[in-house]
Amino acid sequence: MSIGPGITRVAAVDIGATSGRVLQVQLQGEQLTLAEIARFPNGPVQDGDDWCWDVDSLFGGMMDGLAQADGVQSFGIDTWALDYAVLEGEQTVGPVRAYRDPRHARGIPIMRERMTWDDQYAITGIQDMPINTVYQVAADVPQRITDGRLVLMVPDLLTLRATGALGTDITNASTTAMVDVRTRQWSPRILDALGVPASAFLAPDEPGAVRGQAVDPRLAGLPLIAVATHDTASAFVGAPIVDRQRALVLSLGTWALIGAELAASDGQAAEPTDRARELNVTHELGVDATVRLLRNVSGMWLLEECRRAWSNADGQPVPIEELLSAAEQAPGYQAIFDVDAPQLAAPGQDQRSIERHLVGSWDGSRGGVVRTILESLVTRLAQRADELDQLLGAPRPILHVVGGASRMALVMQWLADATGKTVIAGPAEATALGNALVQLRTLGAVPDIAAGRHLIAQLPEVRRFTPAADRQRWLQQAARLAENQVQSGAQL
């Protein structure tokens, strides 16, 4: 179907850890509109002792969804980060393992024997987490990455299957802890420490170019534009930032990633420092030579896990609105726990597994459980915001919150209260909009990212929350948790 003059329409494929979607984004004049046209399931599946991704199913869902797009002029793909495939010719060698597979932690001592943590961080600036790709590779015994084979991150694998074109996007590659944050290239020292050949890694490219054309006849050669394939990088593009020197950004979904977008053009260098290493701050590479100075927090993961367990027990889905309403009615500040406890990272969590980590007590009702999860998350995010402000040298008065959880008014108000910042919530679909914005720029429909962000800021769903209560109660919760962790020897 042809579209009218002055209209640009693109398709954004956005695949997260729980589902994948194809969304259609249209720009007509100064008005952006977005519509979901297809959704398909995703989630790690257990294969023996391994947690893996069903890439074949994801590719099929993506292509079937794109075939339903109406008059789009291009498409782009973003997914989660970290996970990779090994190819020999056209064949995948071994599984595409999921980052939450506990086996990856085995790679940490292996890597430590070959390179100190200080040296590793100084090169990559990526925070230390067991899920990091570098540890996945180190733990892969026998090693699949050998001469004559190729490593592709998940969105690059999907791109290859869709277009036949090879490429590696810098925004996803940078999350691996194998890329030099200064050169934006794979680090020879890291690859040497892992004992894997540099020939297995394609030189990363920057978002914005046309990488290839769809080979599926249903798409009639539709161009694929290389967007920021890491969903968080796309989410930051889609945040309606006006002045990035005054703003923190929180992408709040399964993961919560809070940080700042820095650019050398603004006089904001983002090289790893000793203090950043002590705080375990990460430096991920973004669109237009930007760096995202971030802390990862386990976001809505535990709420999603509890909701899954309750839905299974009830034999039907439990509405999130029902849980949020119950949480609002439950008594506050009764208990707290570390949402980032390593024991809570693997699939299969529920309220019983969380209960073992509580400081204080809850009544065990669903509302009480959800309130404790959300209060614990907000407390941790406020702590991380303070750390980032200190690292950046001055408080940033604005907190942009994007992602699906930005619709939760209760949580947005709590974030404003706990951080003392003005919260600008929305858009919920910042990742898809950021994906689309890079496409629209390549197609010439918008001149630059700043102009696109201005359009996003006009969306009616973007709301503002100002602090309405003293921070003290939230600070007391943080101190309560910190004291317990010090006594137990846990990492803060």
C-alpha positions in Angstrom: 0.0 0.0 0.0 1.4 3.5 -0.9 1.2 6.3 1.7 0.4 9.9 1.1 2.9 12.8 0.6 4.6 14.2 3.7 4.2 10.9 5.6 7.1 8.7 6.6 6.4 5.2 8.0 8.9 2.7 9.4 8.7 -0.6 11.3 10.6 -1.1 14.6 11.3 -4.6 15.7 11.8 -4.6 19.5 12.5 -7.9 21.2 12.9 -8.1 24.9 13.5 -10.9 27.3 9.8 -11.7 27.7 8.3 -10.8 24.3 9.0 -9.5 20.8 7.0 -6.9 19.0 6.7 -5.2 15.6 5.6 -1.6 15.8 4.7 0.8 13.1 5.8 4.4 13.6 4.5 7.2 11.4 5.6 10.8 11.1 3.2 13.2 9.5 4.2 16.8 9.8 5.0 17.3 13.5 3.0 14.4 14.7 4.4 11.0 15.6 2.1 8.0 16.0 2.9 4.5 17.0 0.9 1.2 16.7 1.8 -2.3 17.6 1.0 -4.6 14.7 2.4 -7.9 16.0 3.5 -9.6 19.2 5.2 -12.9 19.7 6.5 -14.7 22.9 10.0 -14.9 24.1 11.8 -16.2 27.1 14.7 -18.5 28.0 14.0 -22.2 27.5 15.8 -24.9 29.3 17.8 -27.4 27.2 19.3 -29.9 29.5 21.4 -27.8 32.0 21.4 -24.8 29.7 19.1 -21.8 29.5 18.9 -20.8 25.9 17.0 -18.6 23.4 14.8 -20.0 20.7 16.2 -17.9 17.9 14.3 -19.7 15.2 11.0 -18.9 16.8 12.1 -15.2 17.3 13.0 -14.9 13.6 9.8 -16.4 12.5 7.7 -14.1 14.7 9.7 -11.1 13.6 9.2 -11.9 9.9 5.6 -12.8 10.2 5.0 -9.5 12.0 6.9 -7.4 9.4 4.8 -9.0 6.7 1.8 -7.3 8.4 3.4 -3.8 8.1 1.5 -1.4 6.0 3.4 0.8 3.6 6.6 1.1 5.7 9.8 2.4 4.0 12.3 0.6 6.2 12.7 -1.5 9.3 15.2 -1.8 12.2 15.9 -4.4 14.8 16.8 -4.0 18.5 17.0 -6.6 21.2 18.4 -7.2 24.6 22.2 -7.2 25.0 25.0 -9.6 26.0 24.1 -12.8 24.2 25.8 -14.1 21.1 25.8 -16.8 18.5 28.8 -18.6 17.0 28.6 -19.3 13.3 30.5 -21.6 11.0 29.4 -20.8 7.5 25.6 -20.5 7.7 25.3 -23.0 10.6 25.0 -22.0 14.3 27.6 -23.8 16.4 26.0 -24.7 19.8 23.2 -22.9 21.5 22.5 -19.2 21.9 22.7 -19.2 25.7 20.7 -16.8 27.8 22.5 -14.3 30.0 20.7 -15.6 33.1 22.2 -19.1 32.7 24.1 -19.6 36.1 26.9 -21.3 34.2 28.3 -18.0 33.1 29.6 -17.1 36.6 32.2 -19.8 36.1 33.9 -17.5 33.7 34.7 -14.9 36.3 37.6 -16.7 38.0 38.9 -17.9 34.6 39.1 -14.3 33.4 40.6 -13.1 36.7 43.5 -15.5 36.2 44.3 -14.0 32.9 43.7 -10.3 33.5 43.1 -8.2 36.6 39.8 -6.6 37.1 41.4 -3.2 37.3 43.0 -3.7 33.8 39.8 -5.1 32.4 37.7 -2.2 33.6 40.3 0.4 32.5 39.9 -0.9 28.9 36.1 -1.5 28.7 34.5 0.6 31.4 31.9 -2.1 31.7 30.5 -3.0 35.2 31.2 -6.3 36.7 28.3 -8.7 36.4 28.2 -12.5 36.0 26.0 -12.1 33.0 28.6 -10.2 31.0 29.5 -11.7 27.6 33.2 -11.8 28.5 32.4 -14.2 31.2 30.1 -16.2 29.0 32.9 -16.6 26.5 35.4 -17.6 29.2 33.0 -20.2 30.6 32.4 -21.8 27.2 34.5 -24.9 27.5 35.3 -26.4 25.1 35.6 -23.0 23.4 33.4 -22.6 20.4 35.0 -19.4 19.1 37.8 -20.7 16.9 39.5 -19.8 13.6 37.0 -19.9 10.7 34.0 -19.1 12.9 32.2 -15.8 13.4 30.6 -14.2 16.5 27.4 -12.3 16.1 25.2 -10.6 18.8 21.6 -11.7 18.7 20.2 -8.7 16.7 23.1 -9.0 14.2 22.2 -12.7 13.8 18.6 -11.8 13.1 19.7 -9.1 10.6 21.9 -11.7 8.8 18.9 -14.1 8.5 16.6 -11.3 7.3 18.9 -9.7 4.8 22.0 -11.9 4.2 24.1 -8.9 5.3 26.8 -9.2 7.9 27.5 -6.5 10.5 28.1 -5.9 14.1 26.5 -2.9 15.8 28.6 -0.9 18.3 25.9 -0.3 20.8 25.3 -4.0 21.4 29.0 -5.0 21.1 30.0 -2.5 23.7 27.9 -4.3 26.4 30.1 -7.4 26.1 33.0 -6.0 28.1 35.2 -6.9 25.2 35.3 -3.5 23.4 37.7 -0.6 24.1 35.5 2.3 25.3 38.0 4.8 23.8 38.5 3.3 20.3 35.0 1.8 19.9 36.7 -1.4 18.6 37.2 -4.9 19.9 40.0 -4.9 22.5 43.0 -7.0 21.3 44.1 -7.4 25.0 40.7 -8.8 26.0 40.5 -11.2 23.1 44.0 -12.4 23.8 43.1 -13.0 27.4 40.2 -15.0 26.3 42.3 -17.0 23.8 39.8 -16.3 21.0 40.9 -15.2 17.5 40.2 -11.5 16.4 39.2 -12.8 13.0 35.9 -14.1 14.6 34.8 -10.6 15.3 33.6 -8.1 12.7 34.7 -4.4 13.2 31.7 -2.7 14.8 29.7 -0.2 12.8 27.8 2.9 14.0 24.0 3.1 13.7 22.4 4.9 10.8 23.4 3.1 7.6 21.3 0.9 5.4 22.8 -2.5 6.1 20.8 -4.6 3.6 17.4 -5.5 2.1 14.9 -8.1 3.3 15.2 -11.3 1.3 11.7 -12.5 2.3 9.5 -12.0 -0.8 6.6 -10.8 1.4 8.8 -7.7 2.2 9.8 -6.9 -1.4 13.3 -5.8 -0.7 12.5 -3.6 2.3 15.6 -1.8 3.5 17.0 -2.6 6.9 18.5 0.4 8.6 21.1 -0.4 11.3 19.6 1.2 14.4 21.0 1.1 17.9 20.4 -2.6 18.3 20.8 -2.6 22.0 17.4 -1.9 23.4 18.7 0.4 26.1 20.6 2.4 23.5 17.5 2.8 21.5 15.5 3.7 24.6 17.9 6.5 25.4 17.5 7.9 21.8 13.8 7.8 22.5 14.0 9.7 25.8 12.7 13.4 25.3 15.9 14.9 26.7 16.2 18.7 26.3 19.5 19.3 28.1 21.5 16.1 28.8 23.8 17.9 31.2 20.8 18.4 33.6 19.2 15.0 33.1 19.5 11.4 34.3 17.6 8.8 32.3 16.1 5.6 33.7 15.0 2.8 31.3 12.6 0.9 33.5 11.5 -2.6 32.3 12.7 -6.1 33.2 16.0 -4.3 33.9 16.4 -0.9 35.3 19.2 1.1 33.8 19.8 4.5 35.3 22.5 6.9 34.1 23.5 9.9 31.9 24.1 10.3 28.2 27.5 11.9 27.8 29.1 13.3 24.7 32.6 14.8 24.1 30.9 17.5 22.0 29.3 18.7 25.3 32.7 18.7 27.0 31.6 15.6 28.9 34.3 12.9 28.7 33.3 9.5 29.9 36.4 7.5 30.4 36.7 4.9 33.2 38.0 6.2 36.5 39.0 4.6 39.7 35.9 6.0 41.4 33.6 4.7 38.6 35.2 1.3 39.1 34.6 1.4 42.8 30.9 2.2 42.2 30.8 -0.5 39.4 29.4 2.0 36.9 29.2 0.9 33.3 30.1 2.8 30.1 28.0 1.7 27.2 28.4 3.2 23.7 25.5 4.9 22.0 24.4 6.7 18.9 26.5 9.6 17.6 29.6 8.8 19.6 27.7 9.1 22.9 28.5 7.1 26.1 25.9 6.1 28.6 27.2 6.2 32.1 25.0 3.7 33.8 24.2 1.5 36.7 22.2 -1.7 36.1 19.6 -2.6 38.6 17.3 -5.7 38.5 14.1 -3.8 37.5 10.7 -5.3 37.2 12.1 -8.8 36.9 11.0 -10.0 40.4 7.5 -8.5 40.0 7.3 -10.3 36.6 8.4 -13.5 38.2 5.9 -13.3 41.1 3.1 -12.4 38.7 4.1 -15.4 36.6 4.0 -17.7 39.6 0.6 -16.3 40.8 -0.8 -16.6 37.3 0.2 -20.2 37.2 -1.4 -20.8 40.6 -4.6 -19.1 39.5 -4.7 -20.8 36.1 -5.2 -17.4 34.4 -3.2 -14.2 34.0 -3.1 -11.9 37.0 -3.7 -8.3 35.8 -0.8 -5.9 36.7 -3.4 -3.2 37.5 -4.9 -5.5 40.2 -1.5 -6.0 41.8 -0.6 -2.3 41.7 -3.9 -1.3 43.3 -3.3 -3.9 46.0 0.2 -2.6 46.6 -1.1 1.0 47.0 -3.4 -0.2 49.7 -0.8 -2.3 51.6 1.1 -0.7 54.5 4.4 0.9 53.5 8.0 0.5 54.6 7.4 -2.9 56.4 10.3 -4.7 54.7 13.1 -4.2 52.2 15.5 -6.5 50.4 18.4 -6.2 47.9 16.8 -6.5 44.4 20.3 -7.2 43.0 21.0 -10.2 45.2 22.7 -12.7 42.8 20.5 -15.5 44.2 17.5 -13.7 42.7 18.8 -13.4 39.2 18.0 -16.9 37.9 14.6 -17.8 36.4 12.1 -19.4 38.7 11.8 -16.8 41.4 8.6 -16.3 43.5 7.6 -14.6 46.8 9.1 -17.5 48.8 12.6 -17.0 47.3 12.4 -13.3 48.0 11.2 -13.8 51.5 14.6 -15.4 52.4 16.3 -12.0 51.7 13.9 -9.7 53.7 15.0 -7.2 56.2 11.8 -6.7 58.2 8.7 -8.7 57.5 5.6 -8.6 55.2 2.2 -10.0 55.6 2.6 -12.3 52.6 -0.4 -10.9 50.7 0.1 -10.2 47.1 -0.3 -6.4 47.7 2.3 -6.6 50.5 4.7 -8.5 48.3 4.4 -6.2 45.4 4.7 -3.1 47.6 7.9 -4.5 49.1 9.3 -5.3 45.7 8.6 -1.8 44.3 9.7 0.0 47.5 13.0 -2.0 47.4 13.5 -1.1 43.7 12.8 2.6 44.2 15.2 2.7 47.2 17.9 1.1 45.2 17.3 3.4 42.2 17.5 6.5 44.5 20.8 5.3 45.9 22.2 4.8 42.4 21.0 8.2 41.3 22.8 9.8 44.2 26.0 7.9 43.3 25.8 9.0 39.7 25.2 12.7 40.7 28.4 12.5 42.9 30.4 10.9 40.1 29.2 13.5 37.6 30.1 16.3 40.0 26.7 17.9 40.5 23.1 16.9 41.1 21.0 16.5 38.0 17.5 17.9 38.7 15.6 15.9 36.0 15.0 12.2 35.9 13.5 10.9 32.6 11.8 7.5 33.0 11.1 5.6 29.9 9.8 2.0 29.3 6.7 0.2 30.2 6.9 0.9 33.9 6.8 4.6 33.2 3.0 4.2 33.1 3.0 3.2 36.8 2.0 6.6 38.4 2.5 5.2 41.9 6.1 4.2 41.2 6.8 7.5 39.3 5.7 9.5 42.3 7.8 7.4 44.7 10.8 8.0 42.4 10.3 11.7 42.6 10.0 11.6 46.3 12.9 9.2 46.9 15.3 11.1 44.5 14.2 14.6 45.1 14.1 15.1 41.3 11.4 16.1 38.9 10.4 12.9 37.1 9.4 13.1 33.4 7.7 9.8 32.8 7.3 8.4 29.3 7.1 7.5 26.6 6.5 3.8 27.5 7.6 2.9 23.9 10.8 4.8 24.0 12.8 1.9 22.7 10.6 1.5 19.6 10.6 5.3 19.1 14.3 5.5 19.4 14.7 2.6 16.9 12.3 4.5 14.6 14.0 7.9 15.1 17.3 6.6 13.7 15.5 5.2 10.7 13.6 8.5 10.2 16.9 10.4 10.3 18.5 8.1 7.7 15.4 8.5 5.5 15.7 12.3 5.8 12.4 12.8 7.6 14.1 14.4 10.7 17.3 16.4 10.6 18.8 15.0 13.8 18.2 13.3 17.1 17.4 16.5 19.0 14.6 17.3 16.5 13.2 13.8 16.9 13.3 14.1 20.7 11.4 17.3 20.5 8.6 15.5 18.6 8.6 12.7 21.3 8.3 15.3 24.1 5.0 16.4 22.6 3.4 13.0 23.0 0.4 13.2 25.4 1.5 10.3 27.5 4.7 12.1 28.7 3.9 13.3 32.2 5.7 15.2 35.0 5.9 14.2 38.7 7.4 16.6 41.3 8.5 15.6 44.8 5.5 15.6 47.1 7.1 14.1 50.3 10.3 14.4 52.2 13.1 12.0 51.2 13.9 11.0 54.7 11.7 7.9 54.9 13.4 6.6 51.7 16.8 7.4 53.1 16.0 5.5 56.2 15.0 2.4 54.1 18.3 2.6 52.3 20.3 2.9 55.5 18.3 -0.1 57.0 19.3 -2.3 54.0 22.9 -1.1 54.0 23.3 -1.8 57.7 22.0 -5.3 57.2 24.3 -5.9 54.2 27.3 -4.8 56.1 26.4 -7.1 59.0 26.0 -10.0 56.6 29.0 -9.2 54.5 26.9 -8.8 51.4 28.0 -6.4 48.5 26.2 -3.1 48.5 
